[in-house]
Amino acid sequence: MRVATLLAFLRPALPLILGLSLGCSLSLLRVSWIQGDGDDPCMDVGGNSGLFAGKIQQDSGIGGGPGHNDEDFKPRIVPYYRDPNKPYKKVLRTRYIQTELGFHDRLFVAVLTSKATLNTLAMAVNKTVAHHFPHLLYFTGLRSAKVPHGMPLVSHGDERPVCLMYETMRYIHQHFGAEYDWFYIMQDDTYAQAEQVKALITHLSINQDVYLGRAEEFIGGDEQARYCHGGFGYLLSRSLLLKLHQHLDSCRNEILSVRPDEWMGRCIIDFLGIGCVSQHQGQHYHSYQLAKNADPEKEEGEEFQAAIAVHPVSEGTLMYRLHKRFSRLQLDRAYLEIQQLQAQIRNLTSLTPMGEAGLTWPVGINAPFVPKSRFEVISWEYFTEQHLFSCPDGAPKCELLGASKADVSDIIGAALEQLNSRYQPQLRFHKLQLLNGYRRFDPTRGMEYTLDLLLEAVTQKGHSHILAKRVSLVRPLSKVEIIPMPYVTEATRVQLVLPITVQELDFVGNFLDMFAMNSLDTHDNALLTLLFIYDPYDAQRVSQVDVFAGVKAMVAELEKRYAEVKIPWISVKTEVPSQVKLMDIVSKKHPVDTLFFLASIWTEVNTEFLNRCRMNTISNWQVFFPVHFQEFNPVLVYRGEQASSSSTDFLRDGHFDRHVFTEACFYNSDYMAARTKLAADILDRDEVLEGMEVFDVFLRYSGLHLFRAVEPGLVQKYVLRSCNPRLSEELYHRCVLSNLEGLASRSHLAMALFEQEQANST
């Protein structure tokens, strides 16, 4: 009875037990067969006659390869060992994981130029393909050469071609050898397709010695080795550059050559045993030799279209024509690929669960954003050819100018081009008028347009007819690219500059308390400078009654409490406290490498924001203008109730004030450079400065990036600011708007009006 009960209990698990037993038995049998004592005739200890022997020998030829030793491809675990006799040293972690793991940037490009071609061919290279490469640098032998604008140039001081090549390779190894995987060397009479070069290196292994270009025979041609022709450019891998560096001095002393590319090829062959190859790992380096007086528009062959580099380019205009031709070919290939992908999507849509109903328009573009509530509905902007009815300043109507006008003109032209390409030759359309225009930005797909066009349709026989037609267009989001930025750290010292007027004396105590708690107590690397702004009347009585005496006493108390801290102040007498004039005074009293944070008296300084100020401000590259969070008037928001302390309610009880530009982070050197250009423009007209802020100086007179973003770590309590009517009309208007929008939200204002009406009615 017990056995029957046990079998009934184990019956559901019986197939699983049998499967496990059978699997274990077969595994044991297989292990005994594999671990036999007999020699395997297919295995070769030497590795020369094995299964992959032919492939290994092919890759390890003159072009360089992994050879027979594939140790680099196997993961190795390095055990950690620390000498107990040596003191323990704390490991400093890098900010970016790319730096810690030893990743390198992909490509560095060196362009060799000369005195005769610096302002012609080199300039043409800089205007055509330079911005397509991540990092490009020009090298010349001309001493103290005058650098054209926007061209990074290195002058070696020796114009002999071989010496220029020698110094260039030394410079590249010294400054960029540890940062890049590939190095592309070209001349300024070479047109290189940047996108093709970048696509080529993505298919090549970075751990091999590669010398890739157009292989040419040496003079005499009595050996198999080849050198890469410098006119068509060539690629060097990082491993090859590191090995070559130690032999450069020997090559300079022992190898005699007139051509720098032959000298380079002979150096690589003699000391490393590697010759130039035109193909490697299945990738071909296509080049095209341009005939004399050739017309790029008439070049139709496959060899020309597939060329990575074209040589020789005799003049700058020919460089621009080549760039136009190759850009058109690349654009045509992109359009053809888009059409092929759209056809594939149409064919596959019928097999999806939704069928034809799941096909979006345009084909291949993301479907429109579907709002989940009324607060997520994306509104449409109405426009005509002359006016926009959704203005940035809140006005109901404004003139269509600048980028918006160019956008409207471009989209109307695209609509006409598509209509004509679809209905020709039966009909030809001419625009008469834009009746209505609508646009909105969909974050999932791009900018959408709907146009009502009044058109004149002309037939082949010359008959015309006027009709109105509605068209829909989409400008899709393009490929997102990461912009390379200079490296910055959070260790930079921040110099706070705080202007104080007589009307703001009541708020100084709170600012100093927050600064002491968030910066001095935490030992943050931040200093403070105060600007006391006296009007002429108070300045005359300063010996009898100093209106800033209380603030100076607070500063003395802070310096007494924190013995290592000094808080200097500067007294300024002016009727109109222009931000630019005040910054001029401060700028002269600090070094050029000072990082300024121009604050306001209502700013609550904290470490979180100061770190973002350090990271978002880059010398000679970018300035940072944060948009602070402004709290609403608590009288209107809470109406006698207790304010909530949660973060969600906190962010609901205020707004980001985009009308104020008082806070700014920038380097003194950048400000001085922009201020110099401003001084040359206004020609000692100081009254112009009264209508400008620091933001205007950087916007108009510097080529830096202006980074303007909301900053939740920069919070200001509600206060009704006093707007100075002596400032410019624009500054005064922005101050009034800031006060009005900072009162409360629409719902709070509506509730306050409702309660007031209820009180009046009773």
LINQUI-V277655 format. One record per pair of residues at least 4 apart in sequence whose C-alpha atoms are under 7 Angstrom apart, sorted by the first residue. I is the first residue (numbers start at 1). J is the second residue. Records with the same first field share a line. If there is no record, write none. Layout:
# LINQUI-V277655
I = J, J
This chain:
# LINQUI-V277655
1 = 5
2 = 6
3 = 7
4 = 8
5 = 9
6 = 10
7 = 11
10 = 14
13 = 17
14 = 18
15 = 19
16 = 20
17 = 21
18 = 22
19 = 23
20 = 24
21 = 25
22 = 26
23 = 27
24 = 28
25 = 29
26 = 30
27 = 31
28 = 32
29 = 33
30 = 34
31 = 35
32 = 36
43 = 50
44 = 49, 50
47 = 53
48 = 53
49 = 53
52 = 56
53 = 57
54 = 58
55 = 59
56 = 60, 67, 68
57 = 61
59 = 64, 65
60 = 64, 65, 66, 67
61 = 65
62 = 273, 274, 275
63 = 210, 211, 274, 275, 276, 277
64 = 208, 209, 210, 274
65 = 208, 209
66 = 70, 208
94 = 99, 100
96 = 100
97 = 101
98 = 102, 103
99 = 103
104 = 179, 180, 181
105 = 179, 180, 181
106 = 180, 181, 182
107 = 134, 180, 181, 182, 183
108 = 135, 136, 180, 182, 183, 184
109 = 135, 136, 137, 183, 184, 185
110 = 136, 137, 138, 184, 185, 186
111 = 137, 138, 139, 185, 186, 187, 188
112 = 138, 139, 140, 186, 187, 188
113 = 117, 118, 122, 138, 139, 140, 187, 188
114 = 118, 140, 141, 142
115 = 142
117 = 121, 122
118 = 122, 123
119 = 123
120 = 124, 316
121 = 125, 188, 189, 315, 316
122 = 126, 188
123 = 127
124 = 128, 316, 319, 320
125 = 129, 130, 188
126 = 130, 151
128 = 320, 323
129 = 194
130 = 136
132 = 194
133 = 194
137 = 152, 153
138 = 152, 153, 154
139 = 153, 154, 155, 168
140 = 154, 155, 156, 164
141 = 155, 156, 157, 158, 159, 164
142 = 155, 156, 157, 158, 159
143 = 155, 156, 157
144 = 155
145 = 155
147 = 151, 153
156 = 164, 167
158 = 163, 164
159 = 164
160 = 164
161 = 165, 259, 260
162 = 166, 258, 259, 260
163 = 167
164 = 168
165 = 169, 260
166 = 170
167 = 171
168 = 172
169 = 173
170 = 174, 245
171 = 175
172 = 176, 177
173 = 177
176 = 180
177 = 238
180 = 238
181 = 206, 237, 238
182 = 235, 236, 237, 238
183 = 235, 236, 237
184 = 233, 234, 235, 236
185 = 233, 234, 235
186 = 190, 230, 231, 232, 233, 234
187 = 230, 231, 233
189 = 311, 312, 313, 314
190 = 231, 232, 309, 310, 311, 312, 313
191 = 309, 310, 311, 319
192 = 308, 309, 310
193 = 197, 308, 309
194 = 198
195 = 199
196 = 200, 308
197 = 201, 308
198 = 202
204 = 281
206 = 237
207 = 239
208 = 239
209 = 237, 239, 240
210 = 236, 237, 240
211 = 235, 236, 275, 276, 277
212 = 234, 235, 236, 276, 277, 278
213 = 228, 233, 234, 235, 276, 277, 278, 285
214 = 228, 229, 232, 278, 285, 287
215 = 226, 227, 228, 229, 276, 277, 278
216 = 226, 227, 228, 229
217 = 221, 226, 227
218 = 226
225 = 275
226 = 275, 276
227 = 262, 265, 275, 276
228 = 234, 261, 265, 276
229 = 233, 261
230 = 234, 261
231 = 311, 312
232 = 287, 309, 310, 311
233 = 309
236 = 240, 241
237 = 241
238 = 242
239 = 243
240 = 244
241 = 245
244 = 248, 268
247 = 251, 271
248 = 252
249 = 253
250 = 254
251 = 255, 267
255 = 263
257 = 262, 263
259 = 263
260 = 264
261 = 265
262 = 266
263 = 267
264 = 268
265 = 269
266 = 270
267 = 271
268 = 272, 273, 274
269 = 273, 274, 275
278 = 284, 285
279 = 283, 284, 285
280 = 284
285 = 308
286 = 306, 307, 308
287 = 307, 308, 309, 310
288 = 303, 304, 307, 309, 310, 311
289 = 310, 311, 312
290 = 294, 310, 311, 312
295 = 299
296 = 321, 322, 325
297 = 325
299 = 304
300 = 304
301 = 305
302 = 306
303 = 307
313 = 318, 319
315 = 319
316 = 320
317 = 321
318 = 322
319 = 323
320 = 324
321 = 325
322 = 326
323 = 327
324 = 328
325 = 329
326 = 330
327 = 331
328 = 332
329 = 333
330 = 334
331 = 335
332 = 336
333 = 337
334 = 338
335 = 339
336 = 340
337 = 341
338 = 342
339 = 343
340 = 344
341 = 345
342 = 346, 363, 364
343 = 347
344 = 348
345 = 349
348 = 352
349 = 355, 356, 358, 359
350 = 355, 356
351 = 355
354 = 358
359 = 363
360 = 365, 367
361 = 365
365 = 445
366 = 444, 445
368 = 442, 444, 445
369 = 442, 444
371 = 376, 377
372 = 376
379 = 440
380 = 438, 439, 440
381 = 389, 390, 438, 439, 440
382 = 388, 389, 390, 437, 438, 439
383 = 387, 388, 389, 436, 437, 438
384 = 388, 434, 436, 437
385 = 434
386 = 399, 400
387 = 397, 398, 399, 400
388 = 397, 398, 399, 400
389 = 396, 397, 398
390 = 396, 397
391 = 395, 396, 397, 398
400 = 404, 405
401 = 405
402 = 406
403 = 407
404 = 408
405 = 409
406 = 410
407 = 411
408 = 412
409 = 413
410 = 414
411 = 415
412 = 416
413 = 417
414 = 418
415 = 419
416 = 420
417 = 421
418 = 422
419 = 423
420 = 424, 428, 429
423 = 427
424 = 428
425 = 460
426 = 459, 460
427 = 457, 458, 459, 460
428 = 457, 458, 459
429 = 455, 456, 457, 458
430 = 455, 456, 457
431 = 454, 455, 456
432 = 454, 455, 456
433 = 453, 454
434 = 452, 453, 454
435 = 452, 453, 454
436 = 451, 452
437 = 450, 451, 452
438 = 449, 450, 451
439 = 447, 448, 449, 450
440 = 447, 448, 449
441 = 446, 447, 448
442 = 446, 447
445 = 476, 477
446 = 474, 475, 476, 477
447 = 474, 475, 476
448 = 473, 474, 475
449 = 472, 473, 474
450 = 471, 472, 473
451 = 470, 471, 472
452 = 468, 469, 470, 471
453 = 468, 469, 470
454 = 467, 468, 469
455 = 466, 467, 468
456 = 464, 465, 466, 467
457 = 464, 465, 466
458 = 462, 463, 464, 465
459 = 463, 464
488 = 615, 618
489 = 615
490 = 611, 614, 615
492 = 614
493 = 525, 526, 595
494 = 525, 526, 527, 595, 596, 597
495 = 526, 527, 528, 594, 595, 596, 597
496 = 527, 528, 529, 596, 597, 598, 599
497 = 528, 529, 530, 596, 597, 598, 599
498 = 529, 530, 531, 598, 599, 600, 601
499 = 530, 531, 532, 533, 600
500 = 504, 531, 532, 533, 601
501 = 505, 532, 533, 534
504 = 508
507 = 511, 601, 602
508 = 512, 601
509 = 513
510 = 514
511 = 515, 601, 602, 604
512 = 516
513 = 517
514 = 518, 604, 605
515 = 519, 520, 605
516 = 520, 521
517 = 521
518 = 522, 605, 606, 607
519 = 523, 524, 526, 606, 607
520 = 524
528 = 567
529 = 567, 568, 569
530 = 568, 569, 570
531 = 569, 570, 571
532 = 570, 571, 572
533 = 571, 572, 573, 574
534 = 538, 539, 572, 573, 574
535 = 539, 573, 574, 575
536 = 540, 573, 574, 575
537 = 541
538 = 542
539 = 573
541 = 545
542 = 546
548 = 552
549 = 553
550 = 554
551 = 555
552 = 556
553 = 557
554 = 558
555 = 559, 567
556 = 560
557 = 561
558 = 562
559 = 563, 565, 566
576 = 726, 727
578 = 582, 689, 690
579 = 583, 693, 694
580 = 584, 689, 692, 693, 694
581 = 585
582 = 586
583 = 587
584 = 588
586 = 590
587 = 668
590 = 594
592 = 668, 669
593 = 667, 668, 669
594 = 667, 668
595 = 666, 667, 668
596 = 665, 666, 667, 668
597 = 664, 665, 666
598 = 663, 664, 665
599 = 603, 662, 663
600 = 662, 663
602 = 716, 717
603 = 714, 715, 716
604 = 714, 715, 716
606 = 610
607 = 611
608 = 612, 713
609 = 613, 713, 714
610 = 614
611 = 615
612 = 616
613 = 617, 665
616 = 624
617 = 622, 623, 624, 665, 666
618 = 622, 623
619 = 667, 670
620 = 670, 704
621 = 704, 705
622 = 704, 705, 706, 707
623 = 665, 666, 705, 706, 707
624 = 664, 665, 666, 706, 707, 708
625 = 661, 663, 664, 665, 707, 708
626 = 663, 664, 708, 709, 710, 711
627 = 656, 657, 658, 708, 709, 710, 711
628 = 656, 657, 710, 711, 712, 714, 715
629 = 654, 655, 656, 657, 711, 712, 714, 715, 716
630 = 654, 655, 656, 657, 715, 716, 717, 718, 742
631 = 653, 654, 655, 716, 717, 718
632 = 637, 653, 654, 718, 742, 743, 744
633 = 637, 718, 743, 744
634 = 638
635 = 639, 640
636 = 744, 748, 752
637 = 744, 748
638 = 642, 643
644 = 649, 650
645 = 650
646 = 650
647 = 651
648 = 652
649 = 653
656 = 710
657 = 738
659 = 734, 738
661 = 695
667 = 671
668 = 672
669 = 673
670 = 674
671 = 675
672 = 676
673 = 677
674 = 678, 697, 698, 701, 702
675 = 679, 697
676 = 680
677 = 681, 701
678 = 682, 701
679 = 683, 684
690 = 727, 728
691 = 727, 728, 731
692 = 696
693 = 697
694 = 698
695 = 699
696 = 700
697 = 701
698 = 702
720 = 739
721 = 739
723 = 732, 735, 736
724 = 732
725 = 732
727 = 731, 732
728 = 732
729 = 733
730 = 734
731 = 735
732 = 736
733 = 737
734 = 738
735 = 739
736 = 740
737 = 741
738 = 742
739 = 743
744 = 748, 749
745 = 749
746 = 750
747 = 751
748 = 752
749 = 753
750 = 754
751 = 755
752 = 756
753 = 757
754 = 758
755 = 759
756 = 760
757 = 761
758 = 762
